Amino acid sequence: MSDLFKEKAENYDSEEWAQELSSVVGAMITAKIPFHDQMHVMDFGAGTGLLSATVAPMVKKITAVDISEAMLEKLTAKAELKNKVYGLCQDIMVNPIDEKFDLIMSAFAMHHVENTNKLIQSFATHLQRGALIALVDVDTEDGSFHSDDNLGVFHWGFDRDDLKTILEMYSFENIDFKTAHHFDWQGRKYSAFLVTASKV
Ligand SMILES: C[S@@+](CC[C@H](N)C(=O)[O-])C[C@H]1O[C@@H](n2cnc3c(N)ncnc32)[C@H](O)[C@@H]1O
């Protein structure tokens, strides 16, 4: 499989928008999730570890899952994440991890996964009973968000009601959507949601 984030990985962390989004999203997830020092967290589509870095001081361990070796190389090179955040280059829908997590969090990765049903089903199978999800992505947009480079982009954002239906299908409850952020990108306006829920 080719690494679609190989080039982006090089300068990803220095992009102002990536830093802004991750700090806003990190703060919002931190306010919503009761983190504690025994938690094992999966960061799905962790990339270079911007979200993991915010959460790491509050939990026991983070498994940072991504299919881009280049993005994970950036993550594993960060000294501050050592012994806490572990990169795993694996497609968990094809090769599940033989472990159950207390939380799965994800920022701006779900729109890169074609089959959302299968992804949410996979999240459900990787969670303990009563465990949580905290997922951030873009609300439905007109395709302009990735108009210059849409390889590996399968969704023009997400409709909240459609995503709620999928979450209910895989036995999530206490489903709550909040607007995580309004942001400008190349002269257009977008919004991002944070959805939290617990696994029955
Ligand atoms: C826009 S980046 C977001 C990275 C990071 N979460 C952040 O907020 O900075 C999307 C990430 O999702 C990853 N990704 C795409 N498809 C994936 C899959 N099937 N499984 C795991 N990661 C995936 C990409 O490789 C990329 O690192």
The ligand as an SDF file (V2000), in Angstrom:
LIG
                    3D

 27 29  0  0  0  0  0  0  0  0999 V2000
   -5.2880   14.4450    8.5020 C   0  0  0  0  0  0  0  0  0  0  0  0
   -4.2650   13.2720    9.2530 S   0  0  0  0  0  0  0  0  0  0  0  0
   -4.6480   13.5390   10.9640 C   0  0  0  0  0  0  0  0  0  0  0  0
   -3.5160   13.1720   11.8670 C   0  0  0  0  0  0  0  0  0  0  0  0
   -3.7360   13.4840   13.3430 C   0  0  0  0  0  0  0  0  0  0  0  0
   -4.8640   12.7660   13.8830 N   0  0  0  0  0  0  0  0  0  0  0  0
   -3.8950   14.9590   13.5740 C   0  0  0  0  0  0  0  0  0  0  0  0
   -5.0050   15.4010   13.9440 O   0  0  0  0  0  0  0  0  0  0  0  0
   -2.9140   15.6980   13.3850 O   0  0  0  0  0  0  0  0  0  0  0  0
   -5.0900   11.7260    8.9160 C   0  0  0  0  0  0  0  0  0  0  0  0
   -4.2920   10.5120    9.3540 C   0  0  0  0  0  0  0  0  0  0  0  0
   -5.1260    9.3450    9.2250 O   0  0  0  0  0  0  0  0  0  0  0  0
   -4.3160    8.2920    8.7780 C   0  0  0  0  0  0  0  0  0  0  0  0
   -5.1450    7.2080    8.1960 N   0  0  0  0  0  0  0  0  0  0  0  0
   -5.7960    7.1940    7.0100 C   0  0  0  0  0  0  0  0  0  0  0  0
   -6.4100    6.0180    6.8230 N   0  0  0  0  0  0  0  0  0  0  0  0
   -6.1540    5.2660    7.9360 C   0  0  0  0  0  0  0  0  0  0  0  0
   -6.4990    3.9500    8.3560 C   0  0  0  0  0  0  0  0  0  0  0  0
   -7.2620    3.1490    7.5960 N   0  0  0  0  0  0  0  0  0  0  0  0
   -6.0540    3.4990    9.5470 N   0  0  0  0  0  0  0  0  0  0  0  0
   -5.2780    4.2940   10.3360 C   0  0  0  0  0  0  0  0  0  0  0  0
   -4.9000    5.5570    9.9880 N   0  0  0  0  0  0  0  0  0  0  0  0
   -5.3420    6.0260    8.8110 C   0  0  0  0  0  0  0  0  0  0  0  0
   -3.3790    8.9510    7.7820 C   0  0  0  0  0  0  0  0  0  0  0  0
   -2.2610    8.1500    7.4860 O   0  0  0  0  0  0  0  0  0  0  0  0
   -3.0440   10.2460    8.5180 C   0  0  0  0  0  0  0  0  0  0  0  0
   -1.9180   10.1000    9.3440 O   0  0  0  0  0  0  0  0  0  0  0  0
  1  2  1  0
  2  3  1  0
  2 10  1  0
  3  4  1  0
  4  5  1  0
  5  6  1  0
  5  7  1  0
  7  8  2  0
  7  9  1  0
 10 11  1  0
 11 12  1  0
 11 26  1  0
 12 13  1  0
 13 14  1  0
 13 24  1  0
 14 15  1  0
 14 23  1  0
 15 16  2  0
 16 17  1  0
 17 18  1  0
 17 23  2  0
 18 19  1  0
 18 20  2  0
 20 21  1  0
 21 22  2  0
 22 23  1  0
 24 25  1  0
 24 26  1  0
 26 27  1  0
M  CHG  2   2   1   9  -1
M  END
$$$$
